[in-house]
Amino acid sequence: MAEETQPKWKGKAMAVLKRSTPDQIWPFLEEFCNLDRLFPDIHTCYRVEGSPGQPGLVRHCVGKFGWVNEKLLTIDPTNWSLSYQVLENNFGLNNYVATLKVLPTAKMGDDGKPAGCEIEWSFITDPIQGMKLEDFVSYIDNSLQFMAKKMEDALNAQMQRFGMS
């Protein structure tokens, strides 16, 4: 009898940033090894191998749920997107690949540039034992909302320091 395989989980989360442009948000995501500054459950993240900003870079992150090694697969600063895969971890994530994109909104500011942006986090993974897809998508969404707020707060603080608010 053939072994049953469960279908892959696929999901997507979106965060709307009303006061920030893609050019302002992208540097936060482009720095692949700063996840500990953005992600709510990560307290350590550092480069294991590879060159910053280049595919093949591997980061090691440690947090509330354990540890994970992730490899940067693609990075496209022109289109504000990157993809990565989980290489190994100790919390049951298998064959996980994600893409993060910063998307300009249709709304334009007085300067003709996008007034605001969205961050899209999409993924595909094997089902996680003991978890439902909707719970995992909710976790990704909550994490992305937290990250988006941290990015906008950091930009606001920077603008206030330079008297640009």
N, C-alpha and C positions, 0 to 999 in steps of 0.2 A: 504494500500500500504506500502511495506517495505521501511524503510529508507535506502537511498543509502550510502554506505561507500566507501570512497576513499581509494585506495591502499596506503600502507605505503610507505614513501620515504626511499630509501636506497642510500647511497653514500660512496665514499672513496676518500681520498686525500693522496698523498705521498710527502715526502720531502727527498731529497738526501743530506746527509752530507758527504763530501768527505774527511774531515780531522779528523773525530771523530769516535771512536769505540762505539759499543753498551754499553760497560761497562762505558764509559765516559758520554754518553747521558742519560742512564737510571736514574741516581740519580735526574736529573731535573724533570722527569715525575713521579718518585716514590714518591716525596714529593708532595702529592696531594693538599696541601693547599698553594702552592706557585704560583698559576696561575697568580696572579697580577704581578709577576716578568717576566712572559713569554708572556702572551696573550696581543695583542695590545689594546683591548677595555676594559680590566678589570683593575680597580685601587685599589680594595680591595678584599682580599680573606682570609678567616680564618676558623678554625675548629669550628663547632657548637657542635658536639657530636662524640663519638667514639674514638678509639685509632689510633694514627698515624701509617700508613702502614698496617692497618688491614681492611678487608671488614666490612662495616657498618659505616665507617667514613663518616660524613656529613660535607661538606664545604658550606659556604655562600660566594658568589661572587657578587660584585657590579661593574657596569661599564657603559659604554656609552649607552647601550640599556636597562638598568634596573638592576634587581637583579635575582639571581637564587640560589636555594639550590640543591646540587648534592650529591648523595650517591655512595661511592666506593663499587662496587659489587664484583669484583675479583681483585687480584693483584698477579702477578707471577714474582718475581725478577729473577728467573732462566731463564725464557723465555722472559724476558723484556716486559711484557704486563700487561695491566690493563683494566678494564671496569667499567663504571659508568652510572648512570641514573639520569635524571633530576626529582627531586621530586616536586618542585613547582617553579614558576617564574612569572614575570609580563610582558612577551613579547611574549606570544603565542606559546611556545614550549611545545608540549604534547606527552607523551609516548616516549621520546627521550632516547635512550641507545647508548652509544658509546664505542668503543674499541680502545685503543692506543697500538701499538706494535713497538718495535725497532727491526729492522731486519738487520743482518749482510749482507754485500755485498759479492759477490762471489770473489771479488778481495782480495788477501792476501798481507800483507806487508812483509818486510824482516824478521820480527820476527815470521812469521807464523800465526799472528792474523789478523782478518778482517781489511782491510784498508778502513775505511769508513762504513757508515751504512745508513739505510733508516728508516724514521718514517712513519708508516701507521696509519691513523685515519679513521676508518669506523664508520658508524652510521645507525640507523634505527629510524624513527620518524613518527608521524602523519604529514600530510601536514600542512604547516604554512600558515594561512590565509593572503592573500595579497602578497605572495611571490611565486616565481617559484622555482622548485627543482634545476634547473641549477644555479640560483642565490645563493641559500643556499650552494650548493656544492662549488661554487666559493668563497664564504665567508669563508668556512671551509678551503679550500685550501690556500687562502691568509693568513689566520691566522696561519696555520701550517708553511708556508714558513717563516713568521715573527718569529715564535717561534724557528724554526730550526736555523735561523741566530743568534738570541739572544743566544742560547745555544752554538753555535760554537764560537761566539765572547767572551762569558764568559770563555770558555775553553782556547782560545788563550790568553786572558788577564792573566789568571791564569798561563799558561805556561811561559809567558814572565816575570811575577813577580818572578818565580822560575828559570829563565834562561834556560828554556827547549825548546825554540822555534828554 
